[in-house]
């Protein structure tokens, strides 16, 4: 039993300070439960209300696409710079260390490869597995205008119902139907349908004309897909334009992991999304970080090769050559530098 003898008589209830009840900061999310809001706050930075999602779930229908041959080598070094990782449960279990504290958005739909009709998907992950994996959200593809449009919409609504039961948000990913034109009119339709039927946020493509009408007409946050690989400056311009026109972040994959310097690129994207940096300034940051990046150094001593990975420092090379000249002038030492994709 507690010792009541030492209980202080005077207590402070701060009667002059009303209890604060702050509205949740994300668009269209104020009526959600605490658990749902908490998971969304892991995805969207509370200070900016935006997110940099790193997408590498392409393998679920494309296989080992360029840049994703080895997730552990190519992607894990990028993870510290992302707010959120978008991936499949297989990659999460087999590659991502449990110590990783980034928000996880797990691909929950699937069923066909790129060799078949892609819109013929079903829910491919049980909600209990999503709970076991401690995901921040589940992602489902929605094919508005596709051959299996109805099925994909039903997939999404089922996932919304299951997620709502356990406080897990649903991300609806709009895939463009074969017969549909990629314009603001189509994306207004696709994103609004997803939001109307319960998606908590929507991933869609950026279009140069009237994209602000897409974000304005969608009552939940929109993040843009990176899409096909673009020159780095163009990708940064796209991200900046989308943010300025109401997007709440980006979900980029190929424009980051297929870049010549992926670590530099994801930091440049962060500067645009969270720091409101201009594309030109962000590109300067990219070039600077790229120049400071790593090189592969191979030293051949006699017939033995010794590979090293290090930040490029001309002084290091000078010291190496001086060492050779002073201590082993007769030793055959060849030095080779290879610029490599920065990780």
C-alpha positions as CSV (number, residue, x, y, z in Angstrom):
1,X,0.0,0.0,0.0
2,X,1.2,3.5,-0.8
3,X,2.7,5.5,2.1
4,X,0.2,8.2,2.7
5,X,2.1,10.1,5.4
6,X,4.3,11.9,3.0
7,X,1.6,13.0,0.6
8,X,1.8,16.8,-0.1
9,X,-1.3,18.7,0.7
10,X,-0.8,21.4,-1.9
11,X,-1.7,20.4,-5.4
12,X,-1.6,22.5,-8.6
13,X,-4.4,21.9,-11.2
14,X,-3.5,24.9,-13.4
15,X,-7.1,26.1,-13.4
16,X,-6.2,29.1,-15.5
17,X,-4.8,27.0,-18.4
18,X,-7.5,25.3,-20.5
19,X,-6.6,21.8,-21.7
20,X,-5.4,21.9,-25.3
21,X,-7.2,19.8,-28.0
22,X,-5.3,20.3,-31.2
23,X,-6.7,19.4,-34.6
24,X,-4.7,16.8,-36.5
25,X,-2.5,18.5,-39.1
26,X,-3.3,16.3,-42.1
27,X,-6.0,17.1,-44.6
28,X,-9.1,15.1,-44.1
29,X,-7.8,13.1,-41.2
30,X,-9.2,14.9,-38.1
31,X,-12.0,12.5,-37.5
32,X,-9.7,9.4,-37.6
33,X,-8.9,7.4,-34.4
34,X,-5.8,7.9,-32.4
35,X,-4.0,4.8,-33.8
36,X,-4.7,5.8,-37.3
37,X,-3.5,9.4,-36.8
38,X,-0.4,8.1,-35.0
39,X,0.5,5.9,-38.0
40,X,-0.1,8.8,-40.4
41,X,2.2,10.9,-38.3
42,X,4.9,8.3,-38.8
43,X,4.5,8.7,-42.6
44,X,4.0,12.5,-42.8
45,X,6.5,14.6,-40.9
46,X,4.5,16.5,-38.3
47,X,6.7,19.6,-38.7
48,X,6.0,20.0,-42.4
49,X,3.0,17.8,-43.0
50,X,4.9,16.2,-45.9
51,X,6.6,13.0,-46.7
52,X,9.5,11.6,-48.8
53,X,8.5,8.0,-49.5
54,X,11.1,5.7,-51.0
55,X,9.3,3.2,-53.3
56,X,11.0,-0.1,-54.1
57,X,8.0,-2.5,-54.3
58,X,8.4,-2.8,-58.1
59,X,9.6,-6.4,-57.9
60,X,6.1,-7.7,-57.0
61,X,5.2,-7.5,-60.7
62,X,8.5,-6.6,-62.5
63,X,11.0,-8.9,-60.8
64,X,14.6,-7.7,-60.3
65,X,14.3,-4.4,-62.2
66,X,17.3,-2.1,-62.7
67,X,18.6,-0.7,-59.4
68,X,16.7,-3.3,-57.3
69,X,18.8,-6.3,-58.1
70,X,20.1,-6.3,-54.5
71,X,17.9,-4.4,-52.0
72,X,20.4,-4.8,-49.2
73,X,23.2,-3.2,-51.3
74,X,21.2,-0.7,-53.3
75,X,18.3,0.5,-51.1
76,X,19.2,0.1,-47.5
77,X,21.9,2.9,-47.6
78,X,19.1,5.2,-48.8
79,X,16.7,4.4,-46.0
80,X,18.0,6.8,-43.4
81,X,17.1,9.7,-45.7
82,X,13.5,8.7,-46.3
83,X,10.5,9.3,-44.1
84,X,8.7,6.1,-45.3
85,X,9.7,2.9,-47.1
86,X,7.2,1.4,-49.5
87,X,7.8,-2.3,-50.1
88,X,6.5,-5.8,-50.1
89,X,6.2,-8.0,-47.0
90,X,8.7,-10.5,-48.5
91,X,11.4,-7.8,-48.7
92,X,10.5,-6.4,-45.3
93,X,11.0,-9.8,-43.7
94,X,14.0,-10.9,-45.6
95,X,16.1,-7.8,-46.0
96,X,15.0,-4.9,-43.8
97,X,16.6,-5.0,-40.3
98,X,14.0,-5.0,-37.4
99,X,16.0,-2.1,-35.9
100,X,14.8,0.1,-38.8
101,X,12.5,2.7,-37.3
102,X,11.2,4.2,-40.5
103,X,7.5,4.1,-41.3
104,X,6.6,1.1,-43.5
105,X,3.9,1.2,-46.2
106,X,3.4,-2.3,-47.3
107,X,2.1,-3.4,-50.7
108,X,-1.0,-5.4,-50.0
109,X,-2.3,-6.1,-53.5
110,X,-1.0,-8.3,-56.2
111,X,-1.7,-11.3,-58.5
112,X,-0.3,-10.8,-61.9
113,X,3.1,-10.0,-63.5
114,X,4.0,-7.6,-66.2
115,X,3.5,-10.5,-68.7
116,X,-0.3,-10.4,-68.0
117,X,-3.1,-7.9,-67.5
118,X,-1.9,-5.9,-64.5
119,X,-5.3,-4.7,-63.4
120,X,-6.3,-8.3,-62.4
121,X,-5.2,-8.0,-58.8
122,X,-6.6,-9.1,-55.5
123,X,-5.7,-8.4,-51.9
124,X,-2.5,-10.5,-51.3
125,X,-1.8,-9.8,-47.7
126,X,-3.8,-10.7,-44.6
127,X,-4.6,-7.9,-42.2
128,X,-3.1,-9.9,-39.4
129,X,0.2,-10.1,-41.2
130,X,0.2,-6.3,-41.5
131,X,-0.4,-6.0,-37.8
132,X,2.5,-8.5,-37.1
133,X,4.8,-6.4,-39.4
134,X,3.8,-3.2,-37.5
135,X,3.2,-1.3,-40.7
136,X,2.2,2.3,-40.8
137,X,-0.1,1.8,-43.9
138,X,-1.2,-0.7,-46.5
139,X,-1.0,0.1,-50.2
140,X,-3.4,-1.1,-52.9
141,X,-3.4,-0.5,-56.6
142,X,-6.6,1.0,-58.1
143,X,-7.1,0.7,-61.9
144,X,-9.7,3.4,-62.8
145,X,-10.5,2.8,-66.4
146,X,-8.7,-0.6,-66.4
147,X,-10.1,-3.9,-67.5
148,X,-10.6,-5.0,-63.9
149,X,-11.5,-1.6,-62.5
150,X,-14.4,-2.9,-60.3
151,X,-12.3,-5.6,-58.7
152,X,-9.5,-3.2,-57.9
153,X,-12.0,-0.8,-56.3
154,X,-13.5,-3.6,-54.2
155,X,-10.0,-4.6,-53.2
156,X,-9.4,-1.1,-51.9
157,X,-12.7,-0.9,-50.0
158,X,-12.1,-4.3,-48.3
159,X,-8.7,-3.1,-47.3
160,X,-10.1,0.1,-45.9
161,X,-12.6,-1.8,-43.8
162,X,-10.0,-4.2,-42.5
163,X,-7.5,-1.4,-41.8
164,X,-10.1,0.8,-40.0
165,X,-10.9,-2.1,-37.7
166,X,-7.3,-2.1,-36.5
167,X,-6.3,1.5,-37.0
168,X,-4.1,1.0,-40.1
169,X,-4.5,3.6,-43.0
170,X,-4.9,2.6,-46.6
171,X,-2.9,4.2,-49.4
172,X,-4.7,4.0,-52.8
173,X,-2.3,4.0,-55.7
174,X,-3.9,5.1,-59.0
175,X,-2.8,3.2,-62.0
176,X,-3.6,4.6,-65.4
177,X,-6.0,2.5,-67.4
178,X,-4.9,1.7,-70.9
179,X,-7.5,3.8,-72.7
180,X,-7.2,6.8,-70.3
181,X,-5.3,10.0,-71.1
182,X,-2.9,11.1,-68.4
183,X,-4.4,14.5,-67.7
184,X,-5.9,16.4,-64.8
185,X,-9.4,15.4,-65.7
186,X,-8.5,11.7,-65.4
187,X,-6.6,12.1,-62.1
188,X,-9.4,14.2,-60.6
189,X,-11.7,11.3,-61.3
190,X,-9.3,8.6,-60.0
191,X,-8.2,10.3,-56.8
192,X,-11.7,11.4,-55.9
193,X,-13.1,7.9,-56.3
194,X,-10.4,6.6,-54.0
195,X,-11.0,9.2,-51.4
196,X,-14.8,8.9,-51.6
197,X,-14.6,5.2,-50.9
198,X,-12.4,5.6,-47.9
199,X,-8.7,5.8,-48.8
200,X,-6.8,7.7,-46.2
201,X,-4.3,9.1,-48.8
202,X,-3.7,8.7,-52.5
203,X,-0.7,8.3,-54.7
204,X,-1.0,9.6,-58.2
205,X,0.9,11.1,-61.1
206,X,1.9,14.7,-61.6
207,X,0.7,16.5,-64.7
208,X,1.9,19.9,-65.7
209,X,-1.5,21.4,-66.5
210,X,-4.1,22.0,-63.8
211,X,-2.5,19.6,-61.2
212,X,-3.7,22.0,-58.5
213,X,-7.3,21.1,-59.4
214,X,-6.4,17.4,-58.6
215,X,-5.1,18.2,-55.1
216,X,-7.9,20.7,-54.4
217,X,-10.7,18.3,-55.4
218,X,-9.2,15.4,-53.4
219,X,-10.3,15.6,-49.7
220,X,-7.3,13.6,-48.4
221,X,-3.5,14.0,-48.9
222,X,-2.0,13.3,-52.3
223,X,1.6,12.1,-52.9
224,X,3.0,12.0,-56.4
225,X,4.6,9.0,-58.0
226,X,8.1,9.5,-59.4
227,X,7.3,7.6,-62.5
228,X,9.9,6.8,-65.2
229,X,13.5,7.9,-64.7
230,X,14.1,11.6,-65.5
231,X,17.2,13.7,-65.5
232,X,17.9,14.7,-61.9
233,X,17.0,18.4,-62.4
234,X,13.7,17.5,-64.1
235,X,12.8,15.1,-61.3
236,X,13.4,17.9,-58.7
237,X,11.4,20.3,-60.8
238,X,8.5,17.9,-60.9
239,X,8.7,17.4,-57.1
240,X,8.8,21.1,-56.5
241,X,5.9,21.9,-58.8
242,X,3.8,19.2,-57.2
243,X,4.5,20.5,-53.7
244,X,3.7,24.0,-54.7
245,X,0.4,22.9,-56.2
246,X,-0.8,21.1,-53.1
247,X,0.8,17.7,-53.0
248,X,1.8,16.4,-49.5
249,X,4.9,14.6,-50.6
250,X,6.5,12.3,-53.1
251,X,6.8,8.6,-53.5
252,X,9.9,8.2,-55.6
253,X,11.7,5.0,-56.7
254,X,13.5,5.0,-60.1
255,X,14.3,8.7,-60.0
256,X,16.3,7.9,-56.8
257,X,17.7,4.4,-57.0
258,X,18.5,4.7,-60.7
259,X,20.2,8.0,-60.3
260,X,24.0,8.2,-60.7
261,X,24.2,9.2,-57.1
262,X,21.2,7.8,-55.2
263,X,22.2,9.0,-51.8
264,X,22.8,12.5,-53.1
265,X,19.5,12.5,-55.0
266,X,17.3,11.5,-52.1
267,X,18.8,14.3,-50.0
268,X,18.1,16.8,-52.8
269,X,14.5,15.5,-52.9
270,X,14.2,16.0,-49.1
271,X,15.5,19.6,-49.5
272,X,12.6,20.3,-52.0
273,X,9.9,18.6,-50.0
274,X,10.8,19.6,-46.4
275,X,12.9,22.7,-46.8
276,X,11.0,24.3,-49.7
277,X,14.3,24.5,-51.6
278,X,14.1,25.5,-55.3
279,X,14.9,22.8,-57.9
280,X,18.0,24.7,-58.9
281,X,19.3,24.9,-55.3
282,X,18.5,21.3,-54.7
283,X,20.3,20.3,-57.8
284,X,23.4,22.2,-56.6
285,X,23.1,20.2,-53.4
286,X,22.9,17.0,-55.5
287,X,26.0,17.9,-57.5
288,X,27.9,18.9,-54.3
289,X,27.1,15.7,-52.5
290,X,27.8,13.7,-55.6
291,X,31.3,15.3,-55.9
292,X,31.9,14.5,-52.3
293,X,30.8,10.9,-52.8
294,X,32.7,7.7,-53.0
295,X,34.9,6.2,-55.5
296,X,36.2,2.6,-55.8
297,X,40.0,2.5,-55.4
298,X,41.8,-0.6,-56.6
299,X,45.5,-1.0,-55.8
300,X,47.5,-3.6,-57.6
301,X,50.6,-4.6,-55.8
302,X,52.6,-7.1,-57.9
303,X,49.8,-9.5,-58.9
304,X,47.4,-8.9,-56.0
305,X,44.3,-6.6,-56.2
306,X,43.1,-4.8,-53.1
307,X,39.8,-3.0,-53.6
308,X,38.8,-0.2,-51.3
309,X,35.8,2.1,-51.1
310,X,36.5,5.6,-49.8
311,X,35.6,9.2,-50.1
312,X,37.8,10.7,-52.8
313,X,40.7,12.7,-51.4
314,X,43.5,13.7,-53.7
315,X,45.8,14.0,-50.7
316,X,45.3,10.3,-50.0
317,X,46.5,9.4,-53.5
318,X,49.5,11.7,-53.1
319,X,50.5,10.1,-49.8
320,X,50.1,6.7,-51.4
321,X,52.4,7.5,-54.3
322,X,54.9,9.2,-51.9
323,X,54.9,6.0,-49.8
324,X,55.6,3.9,-52.9
325,X,58.4,6.2,-54.0
326,X,60.1,6.4,-50.6
327,X,59.7,2.9,-49.2
328,X,59.3,0.6,-52.2
329,X,60.5,2.2,-55.4
330,X,61.0,-1.1,-57.1
331,X,57.5,-2.4,-56.1
332,X,55.0,-2.6,-59.0
333,X,52.1,-0.5,-57.7
334,X,49.2,0.5,-60.0
335,X,46.4,2.7,-58.7
336,X,43.0,2.8,-60.5
337,X,40.0,4.9,-59.6
338,X,36.5,4.0,-60.8
339,X,33.6,6.4,-60.3
340,X,30.7,4.3,-59.1
341,X,27.0,4.7,-58.3
342,X,27.1,6.3,-55.0
343,X,25.8,4.5,-52.0
